[in-house]
Amino acid sequence: MNTATYLALGDSYTIGEGVEADERWPAQLARRLRAHGVALADPALVATTGWTTDELSAAMDAATFAPPYALVSLLIGVNNQYRGRPLDEYRAQFGALLGRAVALAGSPARVFVVSIPDWGVTRFARAEGRDGAAVGAEIDAFNAAARAIAADAGIPFVDVTAASRDAGDAEAMLVADGLHPSAAQYALWTDEIVPVARALLAAAPA
């Protein structure tokens, strides 16, 4: 059996700021899928802490890819929100990135989107003097835009925002910076992602 390839596109939440490489959710996902009998390689990542949609796009311009990938994930937008970038700009740039993800997969049936978590519940947000409810409302607006674009393309949208809010700022759920998820929180995200990824890999054309 050939080993399926997986490409994860994103920012700090995909690269796993503050956790070990094998604790990132894409790595956890690959292990979980292998445990379910799916021959899936460790993920290739194009992701860096702090990237906005346009910065991810620029990095993709410079990256070397090996398409088609059996699975491609996209999680991007928190830094657009954090920097106060316009929602309309995000909508346009996210749509373009999703199109690139589909091209790299060779089919929308191999792509999934992961929602932006709510960092407004973290102690980092409080230390910055941020209004947690306002941050959450902005995150919801960005996620609604991404969800609609994904739906129009027939691509599943996996909600991990609820899990991030449930985790809150519990010590075990965040790394030392008080902002980024711990391996334990990423495991909760992976719980949500596994069934979607399994279904895509089972149904996607060979």
FIKOLZA-1660 file (N, C-alpha, C; in steps of 0.1 Angstrom, whole numbers, plus 5000, padded with zeros to 4 digits):
% residues 206
   i   px   py   pz ch aa at
   1 5008 4988 5000  A  M  N
   1 5000 5000 5000  A  M CA
   1 5009 5012 5000  A  M  C
   2 5006 5022 4991  A  N  N
   2 5013 5034 4991  A  N CA
   2 5010 5043 5003  A  N  C
   3 5020 5050 5008  A  T  N
   3 5018 5059 5020  A  T CA
   3 5012 5072 5014  A  T  C
   4 5001 5076 5020  A  A  N
   4 4994 5089 5016  A  A CA
   4 5002 5101 5021  A  A  C
   5 5003 5111 5014  A  T  N
   5 5010 5123 5018  A  T CA
   5 5000 5134 5024  A  T  C
   6 5005 5142 5033  A  Y  N
   6 4996 5152 5040  A  Y CA
   6 5004 5165 5041  A  Y  C
   7 4998 5176 5036  A  L  N
   7 5003 5189 5037  A  L CA
   7 4994 5198 5046  A  L  C
   8 5001 5204 5056  A  A  N
   8 4994 5213 5065  A  A CA
   8 4998 5227 5063  A  A  C
   9 4989 5236 5060  A  L  N
   9 4992 5250 5058  A  L CA
   9 4986 5259 5069  A  L  C
  10 4994 5268 5074  A  G  N
  10 4989 5276 5085  A  G CA
  10 4999 5286 5091  A  G  C
  11 4997 5287 5104  A  D  N
  11 5005 5297 5112  A  D CA
  11 5010 5290 5125  A  D  C
  12 5010 5298 5136  A  S  N
  12 5015 5292 5149  A  S CA
  12 5007 5280 5153  A  S  C
  13 4994 5280 5150  A  Y  N
  13 4986 5269 5155  A  Y CA
  13 4989 5256 5147  A  Y  C
  14 4994 5257 5136  A  T  N
  14 4998 5245 5128  A  T CA
  14 5012 5241 5131  A  T  C
  15 5021 5250 5132  A  I  N
  15 5035 5247 5135  A  I CA
  15 5037 5243 5150  A  I  C
  16 5027 5246 5158  A  G  N
  16 5027 5242 5172  A  G CA
  16 5037 5250 5180  A  G  C
  17 5035 5263 5180  A  E  N
  17 5044 5272 5188  A  E CA
  17 5044 5267 5203  A  E  C
  18 5056 5264 5208  A  G  N
  18 5057 5261 5222  A  G CA
  18 5056 5246 5225  A  G  C
  19 5053 5237 5215  A  V  N
  19 5052 5223 5218  A  V CA
  19 5062 5216 5209  A  V  C
  20 5065 5203 5213  A  E  N
  20 5074 5195 5205  A  E CA
  20 5068 5192 5191  A  E  C
  21 5076 5189 5181  A  A  N
  21 5071 5186 5168  A  A CA
  21 5061 5175 5168  A  A  C
  22 5063 5165 5176  A  D  N
  22 5053 5154 5176  A  D CA
  22 5041 5157 5183  A  D  C
  23 5040 5169 5190  A  E  N
  23 5028 5172 5197  A  E CA
  23 5019 5182 5189  A  E  C
  24 5023 5187 5178  A  R  N
  24 5015 5195 5169  A  R CA
  24 5002 5187 5165  A  R  C
  25 4991 5194 5163  A  W  N
  25 4979 5186 5159  A  W CA
  25 4981 5179 5146  A  W  C
  26 4988 5185 5136  A  P  N
  26 4989 5177 5124  A  P CA
  26 4997 5163 5126  A  P  C
  27 5007 5164 5135  A  A  N
  27 5014 5152 5138  A  A CA
  27 5006 5142 5146  A  A  C
  28 4998 5148 5155  A  Q  N
  28 4989 5139 5163  A  Q CA
  28 4978 5133 5154  A  Q  C
  29 4974 5141 5144  A  L  N
  29 4964 5136 5134  A  L CA
  29 4970 5124 5126  A  L  C
  30 4982 5126 5121  A  A  N
  30 4988 5115 5114  A  A CA
  30 4989 5102 5122  A  A  C
  31 4993 5103 5134  A  R  N
  31 4995 5092 5143  A  R CA
  31 4981 5085 5145  A  R  C
  32 4971 5093 5148  A  R  N
  32 4958 5088 5151  A  R CA
  32 4952 5080 5138  A  R  C
  33 4954 5086 5127  A  L  N
  33 4950 5080 5114  A  L CA
  33 4957 5067 5112  A  L  C
  34 4970 5067 5115  A  R  N
  34 4978 5054 5113  A  R CA
  34 4972 5044 5123  A  R  C
  35 4968 5048 5135  A  A  N
  35 4963 5038 5144  A  A CA
  35 4950 5033 5139  A  A  C
  36 4943 5040 5130  A  H  N
  36 4930 5035 5124  A  H CA
  36 4933 5028 5111  A  H  C
  37 4946 5025 5109  A  G  N
  37 4949 5017 5097  A  G CA
  37 4951 5025 5084  A  G  C
  38 4952 5038 5085  A  V  N
  38 4954 5046 5073  A  V CA
  38 4969 5048 5072  A  V  C
  39 4974 5044 5060  A  A  N
  39 4989 5046 5057  A  A CA
  39 4991 5061 5053  A  A  C
  40 4994 5069 5063  A  L  N
  40 4996 5083 5061  A  L CA
  40 5010 5087 5066  A  L  C
  41 5017 5094 5058  A  A  N
  41 5030 5099 5061  A  A CA
  41 5029 5111 5072  A  A  C
  42 5041 5113 5078  A  D  N
  42 5041 5125 5087  A  D CA
  42 5038 5137 5078  A  D  C
  43 5032 5148 5084  A  P  N
  43 5028 5159 5076  A  P CA
  43 5040 5168 5071  A  P  C
  44 5039 5173 5059  A  A  N
  44 5047 5184 5055  A  A CA
  44 5041 5197 5059  A  A  C
  45 5048 5206 5065  A  L  N
  45 5042 5218 5070  A  L CA
  45 5048 5230 5063  A  L  C
  46 5039 5239 5059  A  V  N
  46 5042 5253 5055  A  V CA
  46 5035 5262 5065  A  V  C
  47 5041 5266 5075  A  A  N
  47 5035 5273 5086  A  A CA
  47 5045 5279 5095  A  A  C
  48 5043 5291 5099  A  T  N
  48 5052 5299 5108  A  T CA
  48 5044 5308 5117  A  T  C
  49 5048 5309 5130  A  T  N
  49 5042 5317 5139  A  T CA
  49 5041 5332 5134  A  T  C
  50 5029 5338 5135  A  G  N
  50 5028 5352 5131  A  G CA
  50 5022 5354 5117  A  G  C
  51 5022 5344 5109  A  W  N
  51 5018 5346 5095  A  W CA
  51 5003 5350 5094  A  W  C
  52 5001 5360 5085  A  T  N
  52 4988 5363 5080  A  T CA
  52 4985 5356 5067  A  T  C
  53 4973 5358 5061  A  T  N
  53 4970 5351 5049  A  T CA
  53 4980 5354 5038  A  T  C
  54 4983 5367 5036  A  D  N
  54 4992 5371 5025  A  D CA
  54 5006 5366 5028  A  D  C
  55 5011 5365 5040  A  E  N
  55 5024 5360 5043  A  E CA
  55 5025 5345 5041  A  E  C
  56 5014 5337 5044  A  L  N
  56 5014 5323 5040  A  L CA
  56 5014 5322 5025  A  L  C
  57 5007 5330 5018  A  S  N
  57 5007 5329 5003  A  S CA
  57 5021 5332 4997  A  S  C
  58 5028 5342 5003  A  A  N
  58 5041 5345 4998  A  A CA
  58 5051 5333 5001  A  A  C
  59 5049 5327 5013  A  A  N
  59 5058 5315 5016  A  A CA
  59 5055 5304 5007  A  A  C
  60 5042 5302 5003  A  M  N
  60 5039 5291 4993  A  M CA
  60 5045 5294 4980  A  M  C
  61 5046 5307 4976  A  D  N
  61 5053 5310 4963  A  D CA
  61 5067 5305 4963  A  D  C
  62 5073 5306 4975  A  A  N
  62 5088 5302 4976  A  A CA
  62 5090 5287 4979  A  A  C
  63 5079 5280 4983  A  A  N
  63 5081 5266 4987  A  A CA
  63 5081 5257 4976  A  A  C
  64 5087 5245 4978  A  T  N
  64 5087 5234 4969  A  T CA
  64 5077 5224 4973  A  T  C
  65 5068 5220 4964  A  F  N
  65 5057 5211 4968  A  F CA
  65 5059 5198 4959  A  F  C
  66 5052 5188 4964  A  A  N
  66 5052 5175 4956  A  A CA
  66 5037 5170 4955  A  A  C
  67 5029 5177 4947  A  P  N
  67 5015 5174 4946  A  P CA
  67 5014 5161 4937  A  P  C
  68 5002 5155 4937  A  P  N
  68 4991 5158 4945  A  P CA
  68 4992 5152 4959  A  P  C
  69 4988 5159 4969  A  Y  N
  69 4987 5154 4983  A  Y CA
  69 4974 5147 4985  A  Y  C
  70 4975 5136 4993  A  A  N
  70 4963 5129 4996  A  A CA
  70 4954 5137 5006  A  A  C
  71 4960 5146 5013  A  L  N
  71 4952 5154 5023  A  L CA
  71 4959 5167 5025  A  L  C
  72 4951 5178 5025  A  V  N
  72 4957 5192 5027  A  V CA
  72 4948 5199 5037  A  V  C
  73 4954 5205 5047  A  S  N
  73 4946 5212 5057  A  S CA
  73 4950 5227 5056  A  S  C
  74 4941 5236 5060  A  L  N
  74 4943 5250 5060  A  L CA
  74 4937 5256 5073  A  L  C
  75 4945 5263 5081  A  L  N
  75 4941 5270 5093  A  L CA
  75 4949 5283 5093  A  L  C
  76 4942 5294 5090  A  I  N
  76 4949 5307 5089  A  I CA
  76 4939 5318 5092  A  I  C
  77 4944 5329 5098  A  G  N
  77 4936 5340 5100  A  G CA
  77 4937 5347 5113  A  G  C
  78 4942 5340 5123  A  V  N
  78 4942 5347 5136  A  V CA
  78 4951 5359 5136  A  V  C
  79 4962 5359 5128  A  N  N
  79 4970 5371 5128  A  N CA
  79 4964 5383 5120  A  N  C
  80 4956 5379 5111  A  N  N
  80 4948 5390 5104  A  N CA
  80 4939 5397 5114  A  N  C
  81 4933 5389 5123  A  Q  N
  81 4924 5394 5133  A  Q CA
  81 4932 5402 5143  A  Q  C
  82 4943 5396 5148  A  Y  N
  82 4951 5402 5158  A  Y CA
  82 4957 5416 5154  A  Y  C
  83 4960 5417 5141  A  R  N
  83 4966 5429 5136  A  R CA
  83 4955 5439 5132  A  R  C
  84 4943 5436 5133  A  G  N
  84 4932 5445 5129  A  G CA
  84 4931 5446 5114  A  G  C
  85 4934 5436 5107  A  R  N
  85 4933 5436 5092  A  R CA
  85 4918 5435 5088  A  R  C
  86 4914 5440 5077  A  P  N
  86 4900 5440 5073  A  P CA
  86 4895 5426 5070  A  P  C
  87 4882 5424 5074  A  L  N
  87 4876 5411 5071  A  L CA
  87 4875 5408 5057  A  L  C
  88 4871 5418 5049  A  D  N
  88 4870 5417 5034  A  D CA
  88 4883 5412 5028  A  D  C
  89 4894 5418 5033  A  E  N
  89 4907 5413 5028  A  E CA
  89 4910 5399 5031  A  E  C
  90 4906 5395 5043  A  Y  N
  90 4908 5381 5047  A  Y CA
  90 4899 5372 5039  A  Y  C
  91 4887 5376 5036  A  R  N
  91 4878 5368 5028  A  R CA
  91 4884 5365 5014  A  R  C
  92 4889 5375 5008  A  A  N
  92 4895 5374 4995  A  A CA
  92 4908 5365 4995  A  A  C
  93 4917 5368 5005  A  Q  N
  93 4929 5361 5005  A  Q CA
  93 4927 5346 5010  A  Q  C
  94 4918 5344 5019  A  F  N
  94 4915 5330 5023  A  F CA
  94 4910 5322 5012  A  F  C
  95 4901 5328 5004  A  G  N
  95 4895 5321 4992  A  G CA
  95 4906 5317 4982  A  G  C
  96 4916 5326 4980  A  A  N
  96 4927 5323 4971  A  A CA
  96 4935 5312 4977  A  A  C
  97 4938 5312 4990  A  L  N
  97 4946 5302 4996  A  L CA
  97 4939 5288 4995  A  L  C
  98 4926 5288 4997  A  L  N
  98 4918 5276 4996  A  L CA
  98 4919 5270 4982  A  L  C
  99 4918 5279 4972  A  G  N
  99 4920 5275 4959  A  G CA
  99 4933 5268 4956  A  G  C
 100 4944 5274 4962  A  R  N
 100 4957 5268 4961  A  R CA
 100 4958 5255 4968  A  R  C
 101 4951 5253 4979  A  A  N
 101 4951 5241 4986  A  A CA
 101 4945 5230 4978  A  A  C
 102 4934 5233 4971  A  V  N
 102 4927 5224 4963  A  V CA
 102 4936 5220 4951  A  V  C
 103 4943 5229 4945  A  A  N
 103 4952 5226 4934  A  A CA
 103 4963 5217 4939  A  A  C
 104 4968 5219 4951  A  L  N
 104 4979 5210 4956  A  L CA
 104 4974 5196 4959  A  L  C
 105 4961 5195 4963  A  A  N
 105 4955 5182 4965  A  A CA
 105 4950 5175 4953  A  A  C
 106 4947 5183 4943  A  G  N
 106 4942 5178 4930  A  G CA
 106 4927 5176 4930  A  G  C
 107 4921 5179 4942  A  S  N
 107 4906 5177 4943  A  S CA
 107 4902 5184 4956  A  S  C
 108 4890 5190 4956  A  P  N
 108 4885 5196 4969  A  P CA
 108 4881 5185 4978  A  P  C
 109 4880 5172 4973  A  A  N
 109 4876 5161 4982  A  A CA
 109 4888 5156 4991  A  A  C
 110 4899 5163 4989  A  R  N
 110 4911 5159 4998  A  R CA
 110 4915 5171 5007  A  R  C
 111 4907 5181 5008  A  V  N
 111 4910 5193 5016  A  V CA
 111 4900 5195 5027  A  V  C
 112 4905 5200 5039  A  F  N
 112 4897 5204 5050  A  F CA
 112 4902 5217 5056  A  F  C
 113 4893 5225 5062  A  V  N
 113 4896 5238 5068  A  V CA
 113 4894 5236 5083  A  V  C
 114 4903 5241 5091  A  V  N
 114 4902 5241 5106  A  V CA
 114 4899 5256 5110  A  V  C
 115 4890 5257 5119  A  S  N
 115 4886 5270 5124  A  S CA
 115 4897 5277 5132  A  S  C
 116 4896 5290 5133  A  I  N
 116 4906 5298 5142  A  I CA
 116 4901 5296 5156  A  I  C
 117 4910 5293 5165  A  P  N
 117 4907 5292 5179  A  P CA
 117 4905 5306 5185  A  P  C
 118 4899 5306 5197  A  D  N
 118 4896 5319 5203  A  D CA
 118 4907 5322 5214  A  D  C
 119 4916 5330 5210  A  W  N
 119 4927 5334 5220  A  W CA
 119 4922 5344 5230  A  W  C
 120 4910 5350 5228  A  G  N
 120 4905 5360 5238  A  G CA
 120 4902 5354 5251  A  G  C
 121 4902 5341 5253  A  V  N
 121 4899 5334 5266  A  V CA
 121 4912 5332 5274  A  V  C
 122 4924 5335 5268  A  T  N
 122 4937 5332 5274  A  T CA
 122 4942 5343 5283  A  T  C
 123 4951 5339 5292  A  R  N
 123 4957 5349 5301  A  R CA
 123 4966 5359 5293  A  R  C
 124 4971 5355 5282  A  F  N
 124 4978 5364 5273  A  F CA
 124 4969 5376 5269  A  F  C
 125 4957 5373 5265  A  A  N
 125 4948 5383 5261  A  A CA
 125 4945 5393 5273  A  A  C
 126 4943 5387 5285  A  R  N
 126 4941 5396 5297  A  R CA
 126 4953 5404 5300  A  R  C
 127 4965 5398 5298  A  A  N
 127 4977 5406 5301  A  A CA
 127 4979 5417 5291  A  A  C
 128 4974 5416 5279  A  E  N
 128 4974 5427 5269  A  E CA
 128 4963 5437 5271  A  E  C
 129 4954 5434 5280  A  G  N
 129 4943 5443 5283  A  G CA
 129 4932 5442 5272  A  G  C
 130 4932 5431 5266  A  R  N
 130 4922 5429 5255  A  R CA
 130 4908 5425 5261  A  R  C
 131 4898 5430 5254  A  D  N
 131 4884 5426 5257  A  D CA
 131 4881 5412 5251  A  D  C
 132 4880 5402 5260  A  G  N
 132 4879 5388 5255  A  G CA
 132 4867 5386 5247  A  G  C
 133 4856 5393 5251  A  A  N
 133 4843 5391 5243  A  A CA
 133 4845 5397 5229  A  A  C
 134 4851 5409 5228  A  A  N
 134 4853 5415 5215  A  A CA
 134 4862 5407 5206  A  A  C
 135 4873 5401 5212  A  V  N
 135 4882 5392 5204  A  V CA
 135 4874 5380 5199  A  V  C
 136 4866 5374 5208  A  G  N
 136 4858 5363 5204  A  G CA
 136 4848 5366 5193  A  G  C
 137 4842 5378 5193  A  A  N
 137 4832 5382 5183  A  A CA
 137 4840 5384 5170  A  A  C
 138 4852 5389 5170  A  E  N
 138 4859 5391 5157  A  E CA
 138 4864 5377 5152  A  E  C
 139 4868 5368 5161  A  I  N
 139 4871 5355 5156  A  I CA
 139 4859 5348 5150  A  I  C
 140 4848 5350 5156  A  D  N
 140 4836 5344 5150  A  D CA
 140 4833 5349 5136  A  D  C
 141 4835 5362 5134  A  A  N
 141 4833 5368 5121  A  A CA
 141 4843 5362 5111  A  A  C
 142 4855 5361 5114  A  F  N
 142 4865 5355 5105  A  F CA
 142 4862 5341 5102  A  F  C
 143 4858 5333 5113  A  N  N
 143 4854 5319 5110  A  N CA
 143 4842 5318 5102  A  N  C
 144 4832 5327 5103  A  A  N
 144 4820 5326 5095  A  A CA
 144 4824 5328 5080  A  A  C
 145 4833 5337 5078  A  A  N
 145 4837 5340 5064  A  A CA
 145 4844 5327 5058  A  A  C
 146 4853 5321 5066  A  A  N
 146 4860 5309 5061  A  A CA
 146 4851 5298 5059  A  A  C
 147 4841 5296 5069  A  R  N
 147 4832 5285 5068  A  R CA
 147 4823 5287 5055  A  R  C
 148 4819 5299 5052  A  A  N
 148 4811 5301 5040  A  A CA
 148 4819 5298 5027  A  A  C
 149 4831 5302 5027  A  I  N
 149 4840 5300 5015  A  I CA
 149 4842 5285 5013  A  I  C
 150 4845 5278 5024  A  A  N
 150 4847 5264 5024  A  A CA
 150 4834 5257 5019  A  A  C
 151 4823 5261 5024  A  A  N
 151 4810 5255 5021  A  A CA
 151 4807 5256 5006  A  A  C
 152 4810 5268 5001  A  D  N
 152 4808 5271 4986  A  D CA
 152 4816 5261 4978  A  D  C
 153 4828 5257 4983  A  A  N
 153 4837 5248 4976  A  A CA
 153 4834 5234 4979  A  A  C
 154 4825 5231 4988  A  G  N
 154 4822 5217 4991  A  G CA
 154 4833 5211 5000  A  G  C
 155 4839 5220 5008  A  I  N
 155 4850 5215 5016  A  I CA
 155 4846 5216 5031  A  I  C
 156 4849 5205 5039  A  P  N
 156 4845 5205 5053  A  P CA
 156 4853 5215 5061  A  P  C
 157 4846 5221 5071  A  F  N
 157 4851 5231 5080  A  F CA
 157 4850 5225 5094  A  F  C
 158 4862 5223 5100  A  V  N
 158 4862 5216 5113  A  V CA
 158 4863 5227 5124  A  V  C
 159 4853 5227 5133  A  D  N
 159 4853 5237 5144  A  D CA
 159 4861 5232 5156  A  D  C
 160 4872 5239 5159  A  V  N
 160 4880 5237 5171  A  V CA
 160 4879 5249 5180  A  V  C
 161 4871 5259 5176  A  T  N
 161 4870 5271 5184  A  T CA
 161 4863 5268 5197  A  T  C
 162 4852 5259 5196  A  A  N
 162 4845 5256 5208  A  A CA
 162 4854 5249 5218  A  A  C
 163 4863 5240 5213  A  A  N
 163 4873 5233 5222  A  A CA
 163 4882 5243 5228  A  A  C
 164 4887 5253 5221  A  S  N
 164 4896 5263 5226  A  S CA
 164 4889 5271 5237  A  S  C
 165 4876 5274 5235  A  R  N
 165 4869 5281 5246  A  R CA
 165 4867 5273 5258  A  R  C
 166 4864 5260 5256  A  D  N
 166 4862 5251 5267  A  D CA
 166 4875 5250 5275  A  D  C
 167 4886 5250 5268  A  A  N
 167 4900 5248 5274  A  A CA
 167 4903 5261 5282  A  A  C
 168 4899 5273 5277  A  G  N
 168 4901 5285 5284  A  G CA
 168 4916 5288 5286  A  G  C
 169 4919 5292 5299  A  D  N
 169 4933 5294 5302  A  D CA
 169 4937 5284 5312  A  D  C
 170 4931 5272 5313  A  A  N
 170 4936 5262 5322  A  A CA
 170 4950 5259 5320  A  A  C
 171 4958 5258 5330  A  E  N
 171 4972 5256 5330  A  E CA
 171 4976 5245 5320  A  E  C
 172 4969 5234 5321  A  A  N
 172 4973 5222 5312  A  A CA
 172 4970 5224 5298  A  A  C
 173 4962 5234 5294  A  M  N
 173 4957 5236 5281  A  M CA
 173 4965 5246 5273  A  M  C
 174 4975 5253 5279  A  L  N
 174 4983 5263 5272  A  L CA
 174 4998 5260 5275  A  L  C
 175 5006 5265 5266  A  V  N
 175 5020 5264 5269  A  V CA
 175 5024 5276 5277  A  V  C
 176 5037 5278 5280  A  A  N
 176 5042 5288 5290  A  A CA
 176 5039 5302 5286  A  A  C
 177 5037 5305 5273  A  D  N
 177 5034 5319 5269  A  D CA
 177 5019 5323 5273  A  D  C
 178 5011 5313 5277  A  G  N
 178 4998 5317 5281  A  G CA
 178 4988 5320 5270  A  G  C
 179 4993 5316 5258  A  L  N
 179 4985 5319 5245  A  L CA
 179 4983 5307 5237  A  L  C
 180 4994 5300 5234  A  H  N
 180 4993 5289 5224  A  H CA
 180 4989 5276 5231  A  H  C
 181 4982 5268 5224  A  P  N
 181 4977 5255 5229  A  P CA
 181 4988 5245 5233  A  P  C
 182 4986 5238 5243  A  S  N
 182 4995 5227 5247  A  S CA
 182 4991 5214 5239  A  S  C
 183 5000 5204 5241  A  A  N
 183 4997 5191 5234  A  A CA
 183 4983 5186 5238  A  A  C
 184 4980 5188 5251  A  A  N
 184 4967 5183 5255  A  A CA
 184 4955 5190 5248  A  A  C
 185 4956 5203 5246  A  Q  N
 185 4946 5210 5239  A  Q CA
 185 4945 5206 5224  A  Q  C
 186 4957 5204 5218  A  Y  N
 186 4958 5199 5204  A  Y CA
 186 4951 5185 5203  A  Y  C
 187 4952 5178 5213  A  A  N
 187 4946 5164 5213  A  A CA
 187 4931 5166 5212  A  A  C
 188 4925 5176 5219  A  L  N
 188 4911 5179 5218  A  L CA
 188 4907 5183 5204  A  L  C
 189 4916 5191 5198  A  W  N
 189 4913 5195 5184  A  W CA
 189 4913 5183 5175  A  W  C
 190 4923 5174 5177  A  T  N
 190 4925 5162 5169  A  T CA
 190 4913 5153 5170  A  T  C
 191 4907 5153 5182  A  D  N
 191 4894 5145 5183  A  D CA
 191 4884 5150 5173  A  D  C
 192 4883 5163 5171  A  E  N
 192 4873 5168 5161  A  E CA
 192 4877 5166 5147  A  E  C
 193 4890 5166 5144  A  I  N
 193 4895 5165 5130  A  I CA
 193 4896 5151 5125  A  I  C
 194 4899 5141 5134  A  V  N
 194 4901 5127 5129  A  V CA
 194 4889 5122 5121  A  V  C
 195 4877 5123 5125  A  P  N
 195 4866 5117 5117  A  P CA
 195 4865 5124 5103  A  P  C
 196 4867 5137 5102  A  V  N
 196 4866 5144 5089  A  V CA
 196 4878 5139 5080  A  V  C
 197 4890 5138 5085  A  A  N
 197 4901 5134 5077  A  A CA
 197 4900 5120 5073  A  A  C
 198 4895 5111 5082  A  R  N
 198 4893 5097 5078  A  R CA
 198 4883 5096 5067  A  R  C
 199 4872 5103 5068  A  A  N
 199 4862 5103 5057  A  A CA
 199 4867 5108 5044  A  A  C
 200 4875 5118 5044  A  L  N
 200 4881 5124 5031  A  L CA
 200 4890 5113 5025  A  L  C
 201 4899 5107 5033  A  L  N
 201 4908 5098 5028  A  L CA
 201 4901 5085 5023  A  L  C
 202 4890 5082 5029  A  A  N
 202 4883 5070 5025  A  A CA
 202 4875 5072 5012  A  A  C
 203 4871 5085 5010  A  A  N
 203 4862 5088 4998  A  A CA
 203 4869 5094 4987  A  A  C
 204 4881 5100 4989  A  A  N
 204 4888 5107 4978  A  A CA
 204 4891 5098 4967  A  A  C
 205 4891 5103 4954  A  P  N
 205 4896 5095 4943  A  P CA
 205 4910 5091 4944  A  P  C
 206 4913 5080 4939  A  A  N
 206 4927 5075 4940  A  A CA
 206 4936 5083 4931  A  A  C
% end
